[in-house]
Amino acid sequence: MEQTERHVEALNRQSFQWSPFSFLPAQGSSDNRQTNRYLLVGSYWAIFLLLDVMTRSFEVEPGVRAWLPTAGLSLAFLTCFGLRLVPAVLVAELASAISVAATPMPTAVALALVSTASLAAMAYHFRPGFKLDLRLRYLTDLINFTVITAGGSLVMACLNSLVLIGSGLRQWEEVLNLVLLIWVGNAIGFTVVAPFVMVQVLPMMERINDRVSVSEARPAAVKRGASRQEQIGLALVLLGVLWAVFIHQWQGAVRPAHLCFLPLIWAAIRYGLAGATVVTLIINLAAMLSTSLPPTAVYDLADMQVLMLTLSLTGLFLGTVVTQRGQALQQLSVEKAYLEQLFESAPEAIVVVDNQSRILRANAEFTRMFGYPRKECLGKRVDRLIVPQDFRDEALTVTGKVMNRESVSLETVRQRKDGSLINVSILGTPVRVQGGQVAVFGIYRDVTGRRELEEQLRQAQKMEAVGRLAGGVAHDFNNLLTAIMGYSELLTDGKRAAGRTSRYVEEIRKAAERAKSLTTQLLAFSRKQILTPRVFPLSKAVTDIKPMLERLLSEDIELKSVILSRDGHIRADRGQIEQVIVNLAVNARDAMPDGGRITIEVSETELDEQYSRSHSTLPGHYLCLSFSDSGSGIQPDVLNHIFEPFFTTKELGKGTGLGLATVYGIVKQSGGHIEVKSEAGQGTTFLVYFPRVSTPMQSRIPDEQEISAPASSATILVVEDEEGLRSLISEVLREHGYQVLEARHGSHALLMAEAFGDPIQLILTDVVMPEMSGRDLAHRLGVQRPGVKTLFMSGYSDDAVLGPAMQTRNSCFLQKPFTPEALLKKVQQMLG
């Protein structure tokens, strides 16, 4: 409410900025302004003389009046219309003093000068610089007005008394009574006439001056006028009270003057300050008239003045309080309308719930977003109305936090009336009144569209990466295919190939090996490579590969290893871990063209919950492979892209951009985590974390055994839809003494197996084929020929394609591409 009152006050001060030094209208021609000046001065003199004659006619005793309304009139005109009216006020005061027969001219002039100076001083203190609202609609303004007029009237009374005593019209023995009489008379005039003029006349003058409309100038509590019945009733009540108080003599101890407060309080409450000023003026005029009407009034002068001053102050303060409250309520209703419209027209769904999560209010967007009519929402628990079953626990947690006076913001899922789910952003904030929480605001925003846009952006970024990857792969494979095709064509030319066949074949083999290596890197990058994990000490892998690294690096690069954990074991594919070390070494070598130092360190560490949350890994014990170099370092804008495929800062032809991407893929596929720290010119450190294994295990690598001749002539069913590859495999197997059955696809293999009467020891089948997959074929042949073994082969390495059935007692997997030697080793392993 206090903030609202300040806001209303600010608005009112903006609506009226009257300067007491410029009482003339600023608009119109000079002739119009001169006419307005004459009208204003003439009106003031006419009213002043009328009040002066009227009050002089009802003197309590010669020269003594109950009050001086002319003082209030002069103060009001000086305050409202500026100090340029001082000459007119001086003339009026001089005329009033001269009209008293016993007053000499010098005394009259002195009295006029003193009164005018006092009135001008009080009006000066009411100027806009003191931020006084001339319509007295606020208690602070009324208090300032009362203090200034009380002090000014006291000074005015003292000066007038000194003038009268100095002129010999009064004696010093009368000074206290004289000061009190003049002070109270002027104070009544200030509190009765001046507020009446400011509240009633000023708005009309503003309308004439075209400064502000009457509707803006009038206080909010008095904008609605009284009806005819109300006006007649008020007049009858007022006449009855005045007759009872001032004309009819009551017998007994009861003082009928108190009845004057009844119409005054009613008018103040009903019409605010404007009504209070009117009733106060009528009552005081009636009191003045009663001093000369028969029968003789029962009140003496002191009683009369106390009554009039008390009535005036009561009406002023009560009317101001009611007016201020009416304006505050009106502004509050306006602001409430603003908030209502904002609440209903907000683009977000807004709901107000009590401390038991029951819906108190819901706006139109809430009903539209969730599909519930407003009447179905009210009184329902919001966590049961729109929260899906799977999100009830989350909703209860959020509710608990908000009820504990916490603001909560999150993105989650909510449910419409039709059962469909939407992604929403929720802001829950408590509503506090006088320190206590009374309700909760829930603001919902539908972020489904934003989620879709984010997903589209991620997809676009993926496509960009795939495009970069495809471009890099196409570039490298084009080079390899060019070499293979070129040497193959040379082999077909008998004349050119004479004496060079072995070299051409060797070049084709090298190109194929490079293609295989590139494919291996791509699989490692995609984390889809088939690994052969073993448990081994990480320190031994570093120690064993160090001699090879020394040959790989130039002589001006110092290689240093620091082994802080020799007993720590990890479970991974050792060959892939060695590839990680080699790739990091090559990357460090290229960053130090002028030489430098490489430090490889193996240590144990523990990753806590905080580190795990911030780096998306699991907490626990790890072995850390730290690989540091003293090279040029990595720029900040490059650091975020170093693990991306085919992203390289090297010159064209000096790097494929797959080295660090391969490292990242191997580390992630091995269950580890990699982190890089670097600054430009300060070198680079790669921290590779592998989960530590407590118990070392030994495992033998079957592929390391020597190839021997088959113990017996085993029958192998080869199923491959690629004719060239099928012929190659069959020829290799036949050359080593195996009996081979060739099938184009799964259905063909079933027919051949059914027609073949002898046992089949091994099925060598591709995984992805038309009509029937290799897994389905193995299953059906396993039913038809129990105990038959299966060797799967595929260029894919995705678990969704291979499945868990690839590595069992009767089955194994061979990754394409493979050499004849690798094929024979795997077949011999399967046959026993």
Disulfide bonds with the S-S distance in Angstrom:
none
